[in-house]
Amino acid sequence: MSNPGSQRKDQVRNRAQEQFQKVAQRDTDVRKEREKEQTATTAKIAKLKALRLAKEAEDKIAADAEALANPPKKKAVAKKKIVIKA
C-alpha cells in the first residue's frame, strides 16, 4: 500500500491544480468578456461617428443651398453730405 503521507500530498496537489485551472479558466472568460465589450463599444463609436459626419454633411448642403437661395444683400453705402458754409 501507499504511504498515507504520500496520498495526502497527492490530494493536496490535485486540489491545488484544480483551483489553479478554475482561476485560469475564469481569467480567460473575463478576458473574452472584456474583448466582447470593447468590440461592441468600438462598433457603437464608429456608428455614432458615421451618423455625426452624415448629419454635418447634410447641414452643410442645406446651408449652401440656403446661401444660394438668399444671397447676402449689399449694404447701402451712406453718402456723406457736404455742407458748404458761406
CNS distance restraints for C-alpha pairs under 8 A (distance, minus, plus):
assign (resid   2 and name CA) (resid   6 and name CA) 6.95 0.50 0.50
assign (resid   2 and name CA) (resid   7 and name CA) 7.00 0.50 0.50
assign (resid   3 and name CA) (resid   7 and name CA) 6.47 0.50 0.50
assign (resid   4 and name CA) (resid   8 and name CA) 6.26 0.50 0.50
assign (resid   5 and name CA) (resid   9 and name CA) 6.30 0.50 0.50
assign (resid   6 and name CA) (resid  10 and name CA) 6.23 0.50 0.50
assign (resid   7 and name CA) (resid  11 and name CA) 6.21 0.50 0.50
assign (resid   8 and name CA) (resid  12 and name CA) 6.22 0.50 0.50
assign (resid   9 and name CA) (resid  13 and name CA) 5.99 0.50 0.50
assign (resid  10 and name CA) (resid  14 and name CA) 5.99 0.50 0.50
assign (resid  11 and name CA) (resid  15 and name CA) 6.11 0.50 0.50
assign (resid  12 and name CA) (resid  16 and name CA) 6.09 0.50 0.50
assign (resid  13 and name CA) (resid  17 and name CA) 6.09 0.50 0.50
assign (resid  14 and name CA) (resid  18 and name CA) 6.16 0.50 0.50
assign (resid  15 and name CA) (resid  19 and name CA) 6.21 0.50 0.50
assign (resid  16 and name CA) (resid  20 and name CA) 6.13 0.50 0.50
assign (resid  17 and name CA) (resid  21 and name CA) 6.18 0.50 0.50
assign (resid  18 and name CA) (resid  22 and name CA) 6.20 0.50 0.50
assign (resid  19 and name CA) (resid  23 and name CA) 6.21 0.50 0.50
assign (resid  20 and name CA) (resid  24 and name CA) 6.10 0.50 0.50
assign (resid  21 and name CA) (resid  25 and name CA) 6.05 0.50 0.50
assign (resid  22 and name CA) (resid  26 and name CA) 6.09 0.50 0.50
assign (resid  23 and name CA) (resid  27 and name CA) 6.12 0.50 0.50
assign (resid  24 and name CA) (resid  28 and name CA) 6.24 0.50 0.50
assign (resid  25 and name CA) (resid  29 and name CA) 6.18 0.50 0.50
assign (resid  26 and name CA) (resid  30 and name CA) 6.14 0.50 0.50
assign (resid  27 and name CA) (resid  31 and name CA) 6.12 0.50 0.50
assign (resid  28 and name CA) (resid  32 and name CA) 6.22 0.50 0.50
assign (resid  29 and name CA) (resid  33 and name CA) 6.19 0.50 0.50
assign (resid  30 and name CA) (resid  34 and name CA) 6.18 0.50 0.50
assign (resid  31 and name CA) (resid  35 and name CA) 6.25 0.50 0.50
assign (resid  32 and name CA) (resid  36 and name CA) 6.21 0.50 0.50
assign (resid  33 and name CA) (resid  37 and name CA) 6.22 0.50 0.50
assign (resid  34 and name CA) (resid  38 and name CA) 6.04 0.50 0.50
assign (resid  35 and name CA) (resid  39 and name CA) 6.07 0.50 0.50
assign (resid  36 and name CA) (resid  40 and name CA) 6.20 0.50 0.50
assign (resid  37 and name CA) (resid  41 and name CA) 6.09 0.50 0.50
assign (resid  38 and name CA) (resid  42 and name CA) 6.06 0.50 0.50
assign (resid  39 and name CA) (resid  43 and name CA) 6.17 0.50 0.50
assign (resid  40 and name CA) (resid  44 and name CA) 6.13 0.50 0.50
assign (resid  41 and name CA) (resid  45 and name CA) 6.13 0.50 0.50
assign (resid  42 and name CA) (resid  46 and name CA) 6.17 0.50 0.50
assign (resid  43 and name CA) (resid  47 and name CA) 6.17 0.50 0.50
assign (resid  44 and name CA) (resid  48 and name CA) 6.21 0.50 0.50
assign (resid  45 and name CA) (resid  49 and name CA) 6.07 0.50 0.50
assign (resid  46 and name CA) (resid  50 and name CA) 6.16 0.50 0.50
assign (resid  47 and name CA) (resid  51 and name CA) 6.23 0.50 0.50
assign (resid  48 and name CA) (resid  52 and name CA) 6.11 0.50 0.50
assign (resid  49 and name CA) (resid  53 and name CA) 6.11 0.50 0.50
assign (resid  50 and name CA) (resid  54 and name CA) 6.10 0.50 0.50
assign (resid  51 and name CA) (resid  55 and name CA) 6.15 0.50 0.50
assign (resid  52 and name CA) (resid  56 and name CA) 6.13 0.50 0.50
assign (resid  53 and name CA) (resid  57 and name CA) 6.15 0.50 0.50
assign (resid  54 and name CA) (resid  58 and name CA) 6.14 0.50 0.50
assign (resid  55 and name CA) (resid  59 and name CA) 6.04 0.50 0.50
assign (resid  56 and name CA) (resid  60 and name CA) 6.13 0.50 0.50
assign (resid  57 and name CA) (resid  61 and name CA) 6.24 0.50 0.50
assign (resid  58 and name CA) (resid  62 and name CA) 6.22 0.50 0.50
assign (resid  59 and name CA) (resid  63 and name CA) 6.05 0.50 0.50
assign (resid  60 and name CA) (resid  64 and name CA) 6.05 0.50 0.50
assign (resid  61 and name CA) (resid  65 and name CA) 6.13 0.50 0.50
assign (resid  62 and name CA) (resid  66 and name CA) 6.10 0.50 0.50
assign (resid  63 and name CA) (resid  67 and name CA) 6.12 0.50 0.50
assign (resid  64 and name CA) (resid  68 and name CA) 6.24 0.50 0.50
assign (resid  65 and name CA) (resid  69 and name CA) 6.12 0.50 0.50
assign (resid  66 and name CA) (resid  70 and name CA) 5.97 0.50 0.50
assign (resid  67 and name CA) (resid  71 and name CA) 5.49 0.50 0.50
assign (resid  67 and name CA) (resid  72 and name CA) 7.64 0.50 0.50
